[in-house]
Amino acid sequence: SPCLAVVLVGDDPASQVYVAHKEKACTHVGIKSKIFRLSKEISQTKLLSLIEDINTDEAIDGLLVQLPLPEQIDSWQIIQAINPKKDVDGLTPHSQGLLAWGKKGFIPCTPLGILKLLESLEIELSGKKVAIIGRSILVGASLAKLLTHKDMTVSLLHSRSKTPKKITKEAEIVIACAGVKHL
């Protein structure tokens, strides 16, 4: 059976729920899972060492690091350390590069799920104006790339956007994926 390693640092309640759901989903489809629950005080060096161990462990096929990470951890360095062949979250520079080019690779699951939902509506997506509220690499930015590859016209809104009401009113589809209420 394939094996997924999940690294959870700290005790963020939402992250605890996400990891529990991932573990349950793995069991449901017959995938082994190894959950590494780490203290929020872990050092960057120790976390990088664990990721390297997982990268080289041939019994582990996929790796995801549950975000967000505590403040003392540089998320960029952690994501960069993941072996692209095990990057099931699609967040490494390699995976993001493939996504930007429209090439086959790992795609972050939430953006892919949103695309599948839009496709299930059986409406013409090409040319549609879309406003995405939120620009995180995990959802908003990755979703913008996916929808652009479907020939959609994408506006990516964030806290510094000058005319968000105007842009969302002009959009035919609005997707909210920001972690800030009432953005």
C-alpha positions, 0 to 999 in steps of 0.5 A: 500500500502507498504510505502518506506522511503528515507532519503536524507542528503545534496544536492549531485546532483547525490543523488538528481537524484537517489531519484527522480527516486526512488520516481517516481518508487514508484508512478509507481508501487503503493508504497507510498514514504516518502522522508526525505530531510535533511540539510547537517549540520544535526548531527549524533544524529539527524539522528540516532533519525530519523532512530529510528522513521522510524524503529518504524513507523508501517506505513513504510515498507522499509527504505533506506538512500541515500549514500554518507552521509556528512563527519560529519556522520559515515555511518557505524553507520547509516547503523547499526541503520536501522532495518534489516526488513526494510533494502531495500538497503541490507546494514545492517550487518544482510543483508550482512551476509545473502548475504555472506551465500547465504541465502534469504534476501535483496540484494543491487539493483545494484548488483542484477540488474547486476546479472540479466543482466548477466543471461539474456545473456543466457551464462554459468556463472559457472566457468567464470572469472570475474574482478570487478573494485570497492569494495564498499559494495553497489556494488562491494563487494556485487556483488562479493558475488552474483557471487561467489554463482553462481560459478564464479571466482571473482577478486575484484579490487581496487586502491591498486590492484597490477596487474589490467591490467593483471587481467582484460585481463585474465577475461572473464567478466569485470564489472566496478563499481568504482566511480573513472575515469580511475581506 
